C-alpha cells in the first residue's frame, strides 16, 4: 500500500492545473482499493451497460422498421407474419453471435425448423450447422441415417450475402459396412489423411449439414458431431467493451439477415406471377435445379400445376409467404415431394393450389394466403424440366382435371397430416 503524508497530498491538490480532479479521485481509489477497482469505475463512468442497452434497442427499432417498410404486405396476415419474422430473425442473430463468442467447442445446432424459418427452408430438410475457424482443423464424424440425401457444405454466413463453397454428399462419405465415417476439414490436406477432405478457405465461417427426406413415414436422421483437432484459444473473461461488441454484432447481423430476400421477392411479384422459371443456383448443392414462381389467387380461383417426372434423386414443390418463409408444411399440405405426390393416369404430376380443399390428391394448401412463393427443388437431376402453371376458376376444375386426377377423402387427408406431424417429432427430436 502507498502511504501519502499530509504535505504530499496538499502538493498533489495544488497541481490541479496539470492533473484533473478525476485523476486525483482515481489515484485515491487506487490507493485505498487497488488499481482494478479504479479502472472499473473509470470504464463504467465513461459508459454504463444501461446506456449501451438503450443504444442497442434504439438501433434495433430502426433496423426493424426499415425491414417492415421494405417488404410488400398486401394483407393483414402478411403484416402479422412480419412481426413474427422480425422475432425469428432477431432470435437467430442473437444465437449466432453468442455461439461464436462462446464456441470453443464446435457444437452442431439445428437450423431452420417449423418455429424458426428463413430463406424458404426446405419442407423435407433437416438443417444443422456450426461456426468454423478457417485456420482450424476439424473432424466431422457421423453415422448416416436413412434420409434420401445427406450432404455437408462449407459456407460464409456472416457477410450478409450467403456464399456456398465445397460440399460432399452421398457415396462420397466413406464408412466401413455402413458404420461411422470421418471427414477432415483443414486448410491443407495432410499426407497421412486418406479419407474425404474439405478445404477451409479464409472466408469460411460455417459448416452446414443437410438431410433431405422422401418417405416421411420411414426415413430417419443420422447422428453427427464435430470435433476440433488443433488447440483452441483460452476464453478470456467477458469485459464491458466485449459485451458492447456483442450488441453491435447482433445489430449488424440482424440488419443483414432480415432484408436479404427483399429484392428477390419484389422481382418475383413483378415478373413471375403464376409462371415459373427454372435455373441452377450457386447457393445450394451441385446438380440442383430450382424453379421460382409467385402464386396469386382469389377465393374463386385455383392454379393447376403440371410437372413431368424429373427423374431426379429427389424433387419437391412447396409454398412460402412474402417474407420468404416456408408455409406450415407440418399441419397443412403446403408441400409435396416425389414420394408424397400422386401421379395422374397419364404419367403427369398435377397439383391444385386453391384456398379450399378441392377433394383431390396433391392439394397445395396456401394456409390462408392469397399470394406467396411457389418453389420447386430438383436434387441430382441430369437436366431441368419446365413445370406448367394454369390459372382457372374453381368451377372449371372438374372439367379440366377429368379422370386424370385421383380423388381423396377427408379421412385420407387427415391421415396424411398425421404422418407429417409424426415425422416432424422424429426429425427434430433431441
C-alpha positions, 0 to 999 in steps of 0.5 A: 500500500502507498502511504501519502503524508499530509504535505504530499497530498496538499502538493498533489491538490495544488497541481490541479492545473496539470492533473484533473480532479478525476485523476486525483479521485482515481489515484485515491481509489487506487490507493485505498482499493487497488488499481482494478477497482479504479479502472472499473469505475473509470470504464463504467463512468465513461459508459454504463451497460444501461446506456449501451442497452438503450443504444442497442434497442434504439438501433434495433427499432430502426433496423426493424422498421426499415425491414417492415417498410421494405417488404410488400404486405398486401394483407393483414396476415402478411403484416402479422407474419412480419412481426413474427419474422422480425422475432425469428430473425432477431432470435437467430442473430442473437444465437449466432453471435453468442455461439461464436463468442462462446464456441470453443467447442464446435457444437452442431445446432439445428437450423431452420425448423417449423418455429424458426424459418428463413430463406424458404427452408426446405419442407423435407430438410433437416438443417444443422450447422456450426461456426468454423475457424478457417485456420482450424482443423476439424473432424466431422464424424457421423453415422448416416441415417436413412434420409434420401440425401445427406450432404455437408457444405462449407459456407460464409454466413456472416457477410450478409450475402450467403456464399456456398463453397465445397460440399460432399454428399452421398457415396462420397462419405466413406464408412466401413459396412455402413458404420461411422465415417470421418471427414477432415476439414483443414486448410491443407490436406495432410499426407497421412489423411486418406479419407474425404477432405474439405478445404477451409478457405479464409472466408469460411465461417460455417459448416452446414449439414443437410438431410433431405427426406422422401418417405416421411413415414420411414426415413430417419436422421443420422447422428453427427458431431464435430470435433476440433483437432488443433488447440483452441484459444483460452476464453478470456473473461467477458469485459464491458467493451466485449459485451458492447461488441456483442450488441453491435454484432447482433445489430449488424447481423440482424440488419443483414439477415432480415432484408436479404430476400427483399429484392428477390421477392419484389422481382418475383411479384413483378415478373413471375406471377403464376409462371415459373422459371427454372435455373441452377443456383450457386447457393445450394448443392451441385446438380440442383435445379430450382424453379421460382414462381409467385402464386396469386389467387382469389377465393374463386380461383385455383392454379393447376400445376403440371410437372413431368417426372424429373427423374431426379434423386429427389424433387419437391414443390412447396409454398412460402409467404412474402417474407420468404418463409416456408408455409406450415408444411407440418399441419397443412399440405403446403408441400409435396415431394416425389414420394408424397405426390400422386401421379395422374393416369397419364404419367403427369404430376398435377397439383391444385393450389386453391384456398379450399380443399378441392377433394383431390390428391396433391392439394397445395394448401396456401394456409390462408394466403392469397399470394406467396412463393411457389418453389420447386427443388430438383436434387441430382437431376441430369437436366431441368424440366419446365413445370406448367402453371394454369390459372382457372376458376374453381368451377372449371376444375372438374372439367379440366382435371377429368379422370386424370386426377385421383380423388381423396377423402377427408379421412385420407387427408387427415391421415396424411397430416398425421404422418407429417406431424409424426415425422416432424417429432422424429426429425427434430427430436433431441 
